[in-house]
Amino acid sequence: MMTLRDANLRYAKYYELQLRNADKLYVKGDTSIQQSLKIFEEELENIRTGQALVEEMSRQGDAEAAQLCVSYPMCGANLLHLRLFPGEQIQWGEAALTAARNLQDRRAEAITLSNLGMAYEISGELITALEYQNQALKLARQIYDRFTEETTLGNLGSAYQSLNQFRRAIEVYAEQLAVAKEIKDERGAANALMNTGNSYFSLGSNRTAIVFYGKALKIYRKIQDRRGVGRVLGNLGNVYAEMGNPSKAVKLHRQDLEISRELDDRHGEAQAIGSIGAAYADLGDLKKAIEYYLLRLEISKEINDRKSLTQTLSNLGAAYADLGQVRRAIDYYEQSLAVSLETADRDGEATALINLGLAYWREGNFNEAKTKAMESLEIALEIEDPRCQQSALGCLGLIAHSMQEFKDAINFYELSLEIARQIEDKNTEAICLMNIGDALRQLQDYEQASVFSKKALSIFRQTGNLFQEANVLMNLGNIFSSLNKPKQAILYYKKALSVSRCTGNTIGEANSLYNYSLEIYKKGDGEGALAAADDALRIFRRLGDVNNINRVEHRLLEWRMTPP
């Protein structure tokens, strides 16, 4: 007669096999993915029950159950990553780790350590994630398990990347690539190439990132890895958005979104939707951006992705701030801060404080803005996050700039510039140079203002950042306007207008038109100035940009009452 133990083991073995087969189908890719997901969705509750049974039996010393307890999270790693919340992944992983150690199964221990590291990384516990990956790598090398060594190197690189240690991540991905080639793991090689591209993108080396993404994309398409293809397309979208080509970014992110939905990858879907929203924000279509951010917010809550939730709340805050609805922006930033505090996400906390500082700066509440920026800087120094330090210093520079404390502003920008150069963030380096140039213009040091602005322009052109190129061209127009050199000022405003229109940057187009109108009005071309300002106003109204609508309307009223 079958005992309760035998019945439970039989049940658990059956659903472990279902999970294993579904995961194999998922890895096979192409049309097998939908079949894999269908099986997994239909059997998920039974799979959960099977895992819970063997976890409890393993605690009681049952060796056969312990082997199954180890196997569940290992054999279904790809699907479980898609569907289980990080907390549940960690629960399964920690139970498997204990079982593997009791069984003295060192290979299983190494794999489980690495999988746990990924789960801790997703949950925001980055130092714990790094510790687990290093333990896994050491063990994989001790037992000479090359495949586990290769995958763990990839996961270790991801942990370094999450910690903003991008150069170290690139080194680790190079090790992964070498092992992947040695053992002929094409998917592993593609992963290493794509993640190397991600690190170069984070360093501001956009063109280098594109080269690595291209190599990865070629392999993913060859092995019919749809998820890999989608991820690379999304990453390319991020690069083109950074390079000031949001229209191309939207197209790439839409392809990524289509693949994520095809694979029923909710995490990937949320990421792609958020990226489309960000691209629309770059295009100046903030209302459209908000539609996408709200959709991502809904999915993030549904799948309990707290990291995605904090990012989306911040994005919503930024969009409303750009629309001039600062109070609403502050509300979203406060929500983002609350989630970061709840999850002990110090990096998220620092970012939320910077955003609050910028919101109060926009509102003209400079004392509160400075307080938030200083709080953020303290956290950034404590957690040794150079990007947060750089952002906080830049925020303090903007505050001082608006308070007309231009020398203090330059000091903050220079500190931010130093960090940008240390971490090789070319775009932020150029933004700092551009801001220093504008502060020098305010100090009437037009020669040096022009020098710094042209340095910024050179870098933006080098990195292909058309969005910021338009901004610095406008700044150069402002410099020549201050020098009463209308011909040069108009030339730069026209260049800024051309670049903005080329990339579909409507906010840049409107600002360029307005600056151009101011300059030709001074030359006595009242009719042309009114036409250009009216065009700018139409764009600002379409975008719902309250601050700029009021500014242009006031100027137009003044001009119509007192023509040149």
Secondary structure, 3 states (H helix, E strand, C coil): CCCHHHHHHHHHHHHHHHHHHHHHHHHHCCCHHHHHHHHHHHHHHHHHHHHHHHHHHHHCCCHHHHHHHHHHHHHCHHHHHHHCCHHHHHHHHHHHHHHHHHHCCHHHHHHHHHHHHHHHHHCCCHHHHHHHHHHHHHHHHHCCCHHHHHHHHHHHHHHHHHCCCHHHHHHHHHHHHHHHHHCCCHHHHHHHHHHHHHHHHHCCCHHHHHHHHHHHHHHHHHCCCHHHHHHHHHHHHHHHHHCCCHHHHHHHHHHHHHHHHHCCCHHHHHHHHHHHHHHHHHCCCHHHHHHHHHHHHHHHHHCCCHHHHHHHHHHHHHHHHHCCCHHHHHHHHHHHHHHHHHCCCHHHHHHHHHHHHHHHHHHCCHHHHHHHHHHHHHHHHHCCCHHHHHHHHHHHHHHHHHCCCHHHHHHHHHHHHHHHHHCCCHHHHHHHHHHHHHHHHHCCCHHHHHHHHHHHHHHHHHHCCHHHHHHHHHHHHHHHHHCCCHHHHHHHHHHHHHHHHHHCCHHHHHHHHHHHHHHHHHCCCHHHHHHHHHHHHHHHHHHCCHHHHHHHHHHHHHHHHCCC
